[in-house]
């Protein structure tokens, strides 16, 4: 049994149309599976590992060039974020017969690391304060508070101790040196 030539060509055209529709549907399905460039870039940004640093501070106190004291402080800091250290006391002092106020004394260190091609860039603020011993001119209820502060923006080589600032005490022959060692945490 043979088909009518018109009917045969009509079936052939129908099969061709179906094949074309299937090919288009398959292509659309495959394209949907391929991530767009912007999505791939966004995923890369989200998955970027966080860089962290171990930052060690050595604060040396010298009197007439001779080391009399040394203190060490350590912090962990993420890339671009501040880390802070606060060590000290609140000292009460009398302002009138029954009134007292408090003043913080001690060591304050703030540090924010930034990745740099030559090591690590650091934004550092170091401040320390103390109470001066009472003198004949300053009664004990009115203490004298001393303070030193340094703000530094610098680049230090990784794993290498670097002197980043030094401060002279204006009331004595004392000098304070701040040395920093930064290590990248893997």
Backbone as CSV, one residue per row, in Angstrom:
resi,resn,N_x,N_y,N_z,CA_x,CA_y,CA_z,C_x,C_y,C_z
1,UNK,0.832,-1.158,0.000,0.000,0.000,0.000,0.881,1.226,0.000
2,UNK,0.666,2.051,-0.922,1.434,3.273,-1.045,0.578,4.447,-0.664
3,UNK,1.213,5.383,-0.141,0.497,6.587,0.275,0.401,7.560,-0.874
4,UNK,-0.511,8.373,-0.722,-0.728,9.460,-1.655,0.487,10.371,-1.609
5,UNK,1.041,10.782,-2.785,2.238,11.632,-2.765,2.024,12.916,-1.983
6,UNK,0.848,13.492,-2.019,0.601,14.724,-1.255,0.635,14.445,0.240
7,UNK,0.044,13.352,0.620,0.004,13.000,2.041,1.424,12.658,2.520
8,UNK,2.207,11.983,1.670,3.572,11.622,2.026,4.425,12.868,2.251
9,UNK,4.326,13.852,1.410,5.109,15.073,1.584,4.612,15.869,2.783
10,UNK,3.331,15.794,3.072,2.785,16.486,4.250,3.335,15.860,5.531
11,UNK,3.424,14.525,5.591,3.985,13.846,6.759,5.465,14.179,6.912
12,UNK,6.164,14.253,5.797,7.582,14.596,5.829,7.773,15.998,6.403
13,UNK,6.947,16.924,5.998,7.013,18.303,6.506,6.699,18.327,8.002
14,UNK,5.742,17.524,8.429,5.379,17.463,9.850,6.559,16.936,10.671
15,UNK,7.218,15.880,10.155,8.374,15.327,10.862,9.492,16.364,10.938
16,UNK,9.714,17.104,9.839,10.732,18.163,9.844,10.397,19.242,10.867
17,UNK,9.161,19.649,10.940,8.734,20.672,11.915,8.948,20.165,13.336
18,UNK,8.606,18.887,13.574,8.792,18.308,14.907,10.286,18.259,15.264
19,UNK,11.120,17.878,14.298,12.565,17.827,14.539,13.106,19.213,14.869
20,UNK,12.638,20.214,14.121,13.087,21.594,14.380,12.632,22.044,15.764
21,UNK,11.383,21.756,16.139,10.866,22.142,17.460,11.649,21.448,18.566
22,UNK,11.954,20.162,18.376,12.739,19.424,19.374,14.144,20.017,19.497
23,UNK,14.751,20.373,18.390,16.090,20.961,18.407,16.078,22.297,19.133
24,UNK,15.065,23.124,18.881,14.946,24.427,19.556,14.732,24.221,21.058
25,UNK,13.880,23.310,21.439,13.615,23.042,22.855,14.878,22.534,23.541
26,UNK,15.615,21.645,22.871,16.851,21.102,23.425,17.896,22.208,23.595
27,UNK,18.032,23.080,22.619,18.983,24.190,22.696,18.618,25.129,23.850
28,UNK,17.323,25.436,24.009,16.878,26.306,25.102,17.184,25.666,26.452
29,UNK,16.951,24.369,26.559,17.242,23.649,27.800,18.735,23.709,28.130
30,UNK,19.586,23.478,27.142,21.040,23.503,27.351,21.521,24.899,27.723
31,UNK,20.988,25.934,27.081,21.385,27.307,27.405,21.011,27.671,28.835
32,UNK,19.901,27.160,29.310,19.478,27.453,30.680,20.444,26.846,31.697
33,UNK,21.111,25.782,31.335,22.058,25.134,32.251,23.396,25.862,32.339
34,UNK,23.744,26.691,31.376,25.010,27.414,31.358,24.860,28.682,32.194
35,UNK,25.710,28.866,33.272,25.574,30.080,34.098,26.011,31.308,33.306
36,UNK,25.337,32.404,33.585,25.709,33.653,32.916,27.016,34.169,33.495
37,UNK,27.697,35.036,32.794,28.984,35.588,33.234,28.820,36.354,34.532
38,UNK,27.765,37.148,34.665,27.584,37.941,35.883,27.363,37.039,37.083
39,UNK,26.638,35.931,36.915,26.424,35.012,38.025,27.738,34.366,38.428
40,UNK,28.550,33.974,37.470,29.842,33.358,37.777,30.749,34.341,38.511
41,UNK,30.735,35.623,38.113,31.557,36.628,38.787,31.069,36.845,40.214
42,UNK,29.751,36.876,40.409,29.219,37.067,41.748,29.624,35.915,42.654
43,UNK,29.547,34.692,42.142,29.936,33.545,42.948,31.410,33.615,43.301
44,UNK,32.254,34.088,42.400,33.678,34.210,42.667,33.915,35.207,43.791
45,UNK,33.223,36.332,43.786,33.388,37.340,44.836,32.956,36.794,46.182
46,UNK,31.858,36.070,46.215,31.340,35.545,47.470,32.282,34.491,48.034
47,UNK,32.905,33.700,47.169,33.720,32.595,47.619,35.180,32.977,47.858
48,UNK,35.528,34.266,47.730,36.913,34.685,47.950,37.283,34.417,49.406
49,UNK,38.400,33.724,49.640,38.779,33.424,51.021,39.156,34.700,51.778
50,UNK,38.885,34.694,53.052,39.216,35.836,53.905,40.684,35.734,54.294
51,UNK,41.402,36.839,54.124,42.806,36.895,54.518,42.864,37.424,55.944
52,UNK,43.640,36.750,56.771,43.799,37.178,58.160,45.284,37.299,58.483
53,UNK,45.565,38.111,59.477,46.951,38.353,59.887,47.074,38.205,61.401
54,UNK,48.208,37.669,61.816,48.591,37.674,63.226,49.546,38.852,63.358
55,UNK,49.205,39.789,64.230,50.003,41.003,64.381,50.499,41.076,65.822
56,UNK,51.817,41.109,65.952,52.442,41.153,67.269,53.075,42.519,67.485
57,UNK,52.842,43.061,68.671,53.403,44.360,69.054,54.379,44.151,70.206
58,UNK,55.558,44.722,70.087,56.521,44.741,71.171,56.707,46.206,71.540
59,UNK,56.294,46.555,72.754,56.404,47.936,73.240,57.553,47.964,74.235
60,UNK,58.620,48.691,73.856,59.814,48.783,74.700,59.886,50.159,75.347
61,UNK,60.259,50.158,76.611,60.458,51.408,77.353,61.945,51.537,77.660
62,UNK,62.545,52.656,77.250,63.967,52.897,77.477,64.132,54.137,78.350
63,UNK,65.104,54.086,79.238,65.431,55.241,80.072,66.904,55.564,79.825
64,UNK,67.167,56.752,79.262,68.524,57.146,78.865,69.160,56.101,77.943
65,UNK,68.374,55.528,77.051,68.878,54.562,76.079,68.943,53.125,76.566
66,UNK,68.678,52.882,77.851,68.738,51.528,78.408,67.314,50.974,78.556
67,UNK,67.117,49.739,78.065,65.783,49.127,78.151,65.439,48.830,79.607
68,UNK,64.298,49.365,80.063,63.850,49.135,81.434,62.573,48.299,81.498
69,UNK,61.873,48.187,80.365,60.623,47.421,80.366,60.280,47.032,78.930
70,UNK,59.577,45.924,78.800,59.125,45.475,77.483,57.811,44.738,77.661
71,UNK,56.846,45.040,76.818,55.534,44.380,76.870,55.208,43.861,75.472
72,UNK,54.566,42.689,75.429,54.169,42.095,74.149,52.664,41.944,74.089
73,UNK,52.111,42.269,72.932,50.673,42.145,72.681,50.496,41.477,71.320
74,UNK,49.451,40.670,71.174,49.198,39.973,69.922,47.712,40.043,69.611
75,UNK,47.412,40.188,68.322,46.013,40.197,67.889,45.901,39.483,66.551
76,UNK,44.726,38.998,66.265,44.393,38.459,64.953,43.463,39.482,64.309
77,UNK,43.722,39.783,63.033,42.900,40.786,62.347,42.632,40.331,60.924
78,UNK,41.378,40.475,60.503,41.009,40.165,59.128,41.335,41.343,58.233
79,UNK,41.591,41.045,56.982,41.850,42.047,55.945,40.786,43.146,56.002
80,UNK,41.216,44.397,56.182,40.313,45.544,56.143,39.495,45.787,57.393
81,UNK,39.620,44.946,58.424,38.835,45.114,59.656,39.754,45.521,60.808
82,UNK,39.211,46.351,61.700,39.980,46.765,62.874,39.972,45.669,63.928
83,UNK,41.108,45.500,64.579,41.223,44.685,65.783,41.702,45.629,66.882
84,UNK,41.259,45.369,68.110,41.567,46.288,69.204,42.033,45.523,70.440
85,UNK,42.979,46.125,71.147,43.432,45.614,72.442,43.272,46.742,73.454
86,UNK,42.692,46.407,74.595,42.524,47.355,75.692,43.022,46.683,76.968
87,UNK,44.054,47.261,77.584,44.598,46.721,78.828,44.764,47.901,79.775
88,UNK,44.203,47.804,80.973,44.388,48.909,81.905,43.451,48.865,83.088
89,UNK,43.328,50.014,83.724,42.495,50.168,84.920,41.696,51.456,84.829
90,UNK,40.631,51.494,85.607,39.884,52.737,85.795,40.316,53.298,87.150
91,UNK,40.867,54.490,87.121,41.412,55.097,88.333,40.436,56.147,88.859
92,UNK,39.983,55.980,90.114,39.079,56.987,90.686,39.876,58.176,91.219
93,UNK,39.273,59.342,91.120,39.876,60.520,91.746,38.745,61.427,92.229
94,UNK,39.023,62.086,93.310,38.023,62.913,93.972,37.980,64.292,93.331
95,UNK,36.767,64.721,92.982,36.608,66.044,92.374,36.051,67.056,93.369
96,UNK,35.385,66.580,94.395,34.925,67.423,95.495,34.757,66.509,96.710
97,UNK,34.188,67.033,97.789,34.140,66.269,99.040,33.525,64.877,98.853
98,UNK,32.389,64.786,98.188,31.706,63.497,98.015,31.587,63.060,96.552
99,UNK,32.323,63.673,95.674,32.223,63.369,94.236,33.517,62.727,93.726
100,UNK,33.338,61.669,92.922,34.476,60.986,92.306,34.233,60.836,90.804
101,UNK,35.309,60.858,90.079,35.270,60.537,88.654,36.297,59.448,88.397
102,UNK,36.207,58.850,87.233,37.135,57.774,86.867,37.814,58.114,85.546
103,UNK,39.069,57.729,85.443,39.815,57.913,84.203,40.480,56.577,83.848
104,UNK,40.415,56.200,82.580,41.056,54.969,82.114,42.547,55.208,81.912
105,UNK,43.365,54.303,82.422,44.806,54.342,82.183,45.238,52.959,81.714
106,UNK,46.253,52.925,80.863,46.744,51.644,80.366,47.139,51.742,78.906
107,UNK,47.054,50.618,78.207,47.488,50.503,76.815,46.277,50.253,75.916
108,UNK,46.201,51.018,74.823,45.175,50.824,73.795,45.878,50.684,72.448
109,UNK,45.551,49.612,71.718,46.122,49.393,70.394,44.989,49.075,69.427
110,UNK,44.927,49.828,68.332,43.979,49.574,67.239,44.798,49.326,65.988
111,UNK,44.415,48.324,65.210,45.178,48.020,64.003,44.247,47.467,62.928
112,UNK,44.437,47.951,61.703,43.675,47.449,60.552,44.653,47.110,59.434
113,UNK,44.750,45.815,59.052,45.661,45.421,57.974,44.994,45.481,56.602
114,UNK,45.806,45.758,55.593,45.381,45.744,54.190,46.454,45.013,53.402
115,UNK,46.038,44.106,52.538,47.008,43.383,51.717,47.781,44.364,50.849
116,UNK,49.078,44.121,50.691,49.949,44.997,49.912,50.979,44.131,49.204
117,UNK,51.398,44.545,48.021,52.348,43.726,47.244,53.691,43.538,47.937
118,UNK,54.076,44.471,48.816,55.364,44.382,49.509,55.245,43.866,50.938
119,UNK,54.100,43.330,51.311,53.892,42.838,52.673,52.466,43.080,53.092
120,UNK,52.303,43.885,54.136,50.970,44.241,54.613,50.978,45.712,55.031
121,UNK,49.968,46.445,54.569,49.797,47.838,54.984,49.016,47.840,56.291
122,UNK,49.460,48.645,57.251,48.818,48.690,58.563,48.421,50.114,58.916
123,UNK,47.191,50.261,59.394,46.736,51.503,60.029,46.772,51.213,61.524
124,UNK,47.670,51.878,62.237,47.899,51.577,63.657,47.681,52.828,64.492
125,UNK,46.992,52.660,65.612,46.900,53.699,66.638,47.312,53.055,67.956
126,UNK,48.338,53.615,68.579,48.803,53.134,69.878,48.689,54.300,70.849
127,UNK,48.028,54.048,71.961,47.905,55.064,73.001,48.096,54.431,74.360
128,UNK,48.869,55.082,75.202,49.021,54.576,76.559,49.057,55.743,77.521
129,UNK,48.543,55.476,78.719,48.458,56.530,79.726,48.768,55.941,81.093
130,UNK,49.115,56.845,82.016,49.446,56.429,83.378,49.142,57.583,84.325
131,UNK,49.238,57.292,85.605,49.060,58.316,86.639,50.450,58.700,87.136
132,UNK,50.735,59.998,87.080,52.028,60.482,87.588,52.031,60.360,89.109
133,UNK,53.174,60.048,89.701,53.226,59.973,91.171,52.860,61.329,91.772
134,UNK,52.187,61.322,92.935,51.821,62.596,93.560,53.069,63.430,93.880
135,UNK,52.918,64.708,93.719,54.041,65.601,94.042,53.596,66.579,95.121
136,UNK,54.516,67.396,95.554,54.191,68.378,96.601,53.198,69.408,96.080
137,UNK,53.218,69.689,94.779,52.319,70.707,94.228,50.968,70.147,93.815
138,UNK,50.859,68.823,93.633,49.587,68.222,93.235,49.090,67.314,94.347
139,UNK,48.021,67.722,95.042,47.492,66.877,96.116,47.018,65.523,95.559
140,UNK,46.940,64.522,96.429,46.615,63.156,96.000,45.212,63.034,95.412
141,UNK,44.258,63.901,95.785,42.914,63.805,95.214,42.841,64.431,93.822
142,UNK,43.902,65.039,93.377,43.917,65.650,92.053,45.108,65.098,91.255
143,UNK,45.036,63.846,90.821,46.186,63.230,90.149,46.453,63.835,88.773
144,UNK,47.683,63.629,88.307,48.078,64.053,86.967,48.114,62.801,86.097
145,UNK,47.372,62.843,85.002,47.335,61.717,84.076,48.246,62.031,82.890
146,UNK,49.140,61.102,82.581,50.045,61.262,81.442,49.576,60.352,80.314
147,UNK,49.773,60.826,79.101,49.375,59.982,77.965,50.312,60.209,76.778
148,UNK,50.453,59.168,75.981,51.206,59.193,74.739,50.339,58.520,73.685
149,UNK,50.413,59.037,72.474,49.585,58.480,71.406,50.311,58.652,70.074
150,UNK,50.201,57.619,69.235,50.802,57.681,67.906,49.861,57.004,66.912
151,UNK,49.656,57.650,65.768,48.869,57.079,64.671,49.800,56.909,63.483
152,UNK,49.853,55.698,62.938,50.810,55.371,61.893,50.104,54.630,60.762
153,UNK,50.429,55.000,59.531,50.034,54.241,58.345,51.341,53.837,57.676
154,UNK,51.588,52.527,57.602,52.860,52.049,57.087,52.698,50.698,56.421
155,UNK,53.728,50.293,55.695,53.785,48.960,55.091,54.948,48.226,55.736
156,UNK,54.686,47.006,56.219,55.750,46.204,56.817,55.888,44.898,56.037
157,UNK,57.115,44.403,55.964,57.361,43.105,55.326,56.810,42.010,56.235
158,UNK,56.241,40.976,55.631,55.696,39.878,56.419,56.804,39.148,57.169
159,UNK,56.497,38.743,58.389,57.374,37.930,59.243,58.677,38.625,59.632
160,UNK,58.745,39.942,59.495,59.966,40.670,59.827,59.640,41.756,60.863
161,UNK,60.266,41.706,62.063,60.024,42.754,63.057,60.428,44.123,62.498
162,UNK,59.516,45.096,62.632,59.746,46.429,62.074,59.392,47.489,63.113
163,UNK,60.319,48.401,63.370,60.057,49.533,64.259,59.161,50.512,63.504
164,UNK,57.934,50.730,63.999,56.990,51.588,63.276,56.851,52.977,63.880
165,UNK,57.179,53.145,65.153,57.124,54.478,65.758,57.885,54.468,67.079
166,UNK,58.321,55.650,67.494,58.914,55.817,68.820,58.439,57.155,69.365
167,UNK,58.294,57.218,70.673,57.792,58.424,71.327,58.679,58.770,72.512
168,UNK,58.986,60.031,72.657,59.728,60.504,73.823,58.742,61.021,74.852
169,UNK,58.971,60.663,76.117,58.166,61.185,77.218,58.645,62.607,77.495
170,UNK,57.732,63.571,77.478,58.130,64.978,77.654,58.530,65.303,79.087
171,UNK,58.189,64.434,80.045,58.477,64.707,81.454,59.742,64.002,81.954
172,UNK,60.363,63.159,81.122,61.517,62.401,81.598,62.447,62.081,80.423
173,UNK,63.451,61.269,80.687,64.375,60.816,79.648,63.936,59.477,79.056
174,UNK,62.676,59.162,79.169,62.162,57.874,78.690,61.734,57.978,77.228
175,UNK,61.932,56.872,76.561,61.509,56.734,75.156,60.734,55.430,75.045
176,UNK,59.714,55.430,74.210,58.903,54.240,73.956,59.035,53.880,72.476
177,UNK,59.350,52.611,72.207,59.475,52.135,70.835,58.426,51.050,70.591
178,UNK,57.769,51.156,69.441,56.727,50.185,69.074,57.227,49.403,67.860
179,UNK,57.399,48.105,68.044,57.859,47.226,66.973,56.719,46.263,66.615
180,UNK,56.526,46.051,65.325,55.422,45.226,64.837,55.963,44.082,63.974
181,UNK,55.398,42.884,64.160,55.663,41.748,63.298,54.320,41.226,62.808
182,UNK,54.117,41.203,61.493,52.853,40.741,60.901,53.098,39.434,60.150
183,UNK,52.224,38.460,60.393,52.311,37.163,59.730,50.965,36.859,59.092
184,UNK,51.005,36.461,57.833,49.773,36.093,57.135,49.341,34.706,57.612
185,UNK,48.077,34.590,58.006,47.535,33.318,58.469,46.947,32.594,57.268
186,UNK,47.335,31.364,57.072,46.878,30.605,55.907,45.620,29.859,56.175
